[in-house]
Amino acid sequence: MTDRPASRPDIYLEAAKRSAAQRERTIAAMRKCRFDTIAVHGLYSLDEALDFNQGSIIEPVYMSSSQAYRDSDEMEAALSYKIPTWCYSRIANPSIYYLESTLALLEGYGFPGETSACATSSGMAAIQSATDAFLTPDPKHPGRPMNFVATCQVYGGTFQQFSVRKAVERGIECRWVLNSGDLDEWASKIDGNTRFVYGEMPSNPGLAIFDLTKIADLAHSHGLPLIVDSTVATPALLRPICHGADIVVQSVTKTLTSSGFGIAGAVVARKDLTSRHGTDAMRADFAAYLKVLPNRDLGQNLSPMSAILSLSDIRTLRSKVDMLSENARQVAEFLESHPAVEKVDYLGLASHPRHALASRYLVLVDSEHDARYGRPVNRYGHLLSFRVKGGHAAARAMFDRLQRIWRATDLGRIKSVATIPSISTHQQQGEDARRMADIPPNMVRLCVGGEHPQDTIADLAQALDGATKGAVAQGPAAFSVGGASSALLGKRSQP
């Protein structure tokens, strides 16, 4: 170690001011760029690459658990959050910062105010982080009951978190909205003990939506934040903050990381959000509050590798969502015309009862600046669901015949994936709750991928036709034994 003069705390504070000013300039410059440019670059600039990362043009993976400091003055300033620090990867990490800053800019694209993001270990962790911050006792009235209002058309894991983890285990009342299109029903659920309003748009798997602007106005009239799960749409189609929402949760695992290589979640919030509960600091910068306080203590951190894998997928988000949406539209039109299909839920179909409302909100970002379109164009995402005639048995027979489409509970993959929600993603919800959310046993959820849509249609056609005729399902070509493919264990006779 070389000799050096003793440092002074103000040296680090001044350096922090310069760093913060540079970051604000970078943010201001990137906010002038188009969506695709933000997705590709985020806040990782040439200066950052040259000054800190050996000139690497791609954000590096910081696979380190902690950060070292020059001396006790720097450590003290860092751990009291007076200067920029990542300190310990449970709290922050440079690779995670690159993902967070990109998501904050993308979700805030077109919003005149400021946004910030907090990455989490999964989408479910993001939902917990976004909601639990508002479900703490009121210090002035510690015994007062709490409730929150949410649409019942939500992902099965969300339903379990709200109805079991919060309601049953903690005694916090969840007030379900059955018809999300009924503004009066939303209003009837809110009272003086309500902490937040929550919706999933579009919902998984039923594609329910609501008038986002009106629900945001309603929540704000009661001094409440609106939290929106926008996983299915992604910021390529919908940025809820631009329509009045305070907080957006994303299962980054899904469409944002369509490769399927990582598990991740994110909470993105506008600064100075509306909430009659919580501290001034929490309202001023909700995502930063989560990072340095509750999530620091609860440990819902994301791995640096997952952050970079997700960031890599996000770079082509707009064009990818455009392609997946168009593929899904063609598949939905085929299913709507098939005699073995009872009903198709896809917001892009003109026959869908919420098509007009969806068209107001689901617009391909920057399509008006795209030479192929030259005007705003609607895209409705990759997710659809359909109901097979003949009930649950017929749905299973069709499902078991799929050869190209993967049978899995995954969503938003570049490969097409299907599941039966009543026996998978929404099984634990129970029959009564599934009926409430309109998830019948013959519903099949299909996430259309990047394959040529005619190949996806051909697989669906043979599965539906075969099931209708009562043909025996072919089943998978190989099975798994102890983690090894049966193809490695010897030939398997074909049926």
C-alpha positions, 0 to 999 in steps of 0.5 A: 500500500502506498503512503497517502495523505489522510482523507477528509469526509468532504472529499467524498461528499464533493465527489458524490455531488459531481457523480450525481450531477453527471448522472442527472445529465446522462438521464436528461440526455437519454430521456431525449432518445427514442424507446429503442435507443433507451432499451439498447443503452440505458444509462451505460455511457461511454464515459462509464465504460472508459472510466470504470469498465475497461472500455467494455461496450457491454455492461459487465457482470459484477459477480462480487458480493461486496464493495471495498472502500478506500478508508473509514471516511468513505465507508462511513459516508457510503453506509449512511447513504451520503455518497453513491455506493453499492456496498453489498450485493444484497443491497445493490450491485452495479449490474443490477443498477444497469437493469434498474435504470433502463427499466425506470427510463422505459416505464417512464418513457413519455412521462414528464416526471421522474421514475426510479426502479428497484429490481427484485429476485422475482415477480412475486418479490416485486409484488410483495415489495410494492404492496407490503410497504403500505401495509404497516401499522399506523403509528397514530392508530396502531390497532386500526384494521387495514384493507386493500382493493384489487381485481380478482383477475390476477395471476394465481401466485398473486391471488395466493399472496393476497388471499393467504399470505396477507389476508389469512396469515396477517389479517389484512383484508383483500377486497376483490373487485369482480367486474373491473369494468365497473367503476362504481364497484371499485369505489364501493370497496374503498374506505378510510382504512384502504391502503392501496388499489391494485390491478393487473392489466391485461390479466393472466390468463383471462385478458381482463382490463380496466379503464386505467386513467379512471381507476387512477383518478379514483384512487388519487381522490382518496389519497391512495396509490394505484399499483399496476402489474403490467407484465403481459403488456411490457412498456413496449405496449403500455406504460401505466405511469403515463396514465396515472398509475403510481407504481408498476410491477413487472415479472421481468422473468416473462416477456422482458426476459423472453429467452427464459435464462433468468428469474427477476422482478422489478418495481418501478415508481414515479417520484412523489407518488400519491399515498396518505400512508407512509413517510415523506421519503417513501413518497418522494422516491418509493423505489429508492426507499425499498432498496435502502430500507425494507428490501435491504433487510428482507433480502429480496435481491436479484443476482447480477447474472440474472440482471445482465441476462434480462438486460440483454433481452430487453434491448430488442423489446419493442420489435420483439413484442411487435412480432409476438403480437402479430403472431398471436393475432393470427393464431387467435383468428385461427382459434376463433374460427375452429369448430372445436373452440368454444371461446377465444380471449384475445384483446386484438380480436374485434369480437372481444368485448374489451377490444375498444378499451384495449385499443385505447391503451395498448399501442406499440411504442414509437410506431408513429416514428417507425418507417413501416407504420408512420402512425400509432398502431395497436398491438395486443401482446403475445398472451391469449386463452381459449376454451375447448368444447367438451369441457376439461377432458377435451381440453386435456386431450387437446393439450396432450397432443401438442407437439411443437408448443411446449407444455409448461407454466412459463409465460412470455417465452420466445418459444410458444408455451401452453398450460391449463390454468385450472391444474397449474398456475391457478390450481391452489386458488380453488374452484370457487375462486377460479369461478369468481375470476372466470377461469374454467377447467376447459381454458387453455392459456397460450403464450405465442412465441417467435415461431412462424405463426403457420407452424404454431397454427398447424400444431394447434390444428392437429391437436384440436382435430385429433382430440375431437376425433378421439385419437390417442395422444402421441405424447412427448418424444422423450421422458425424463428419468433422474434428470437424464433424457430417455434418449440417452438411455436407449431407444423408446418404442413409438406408439 
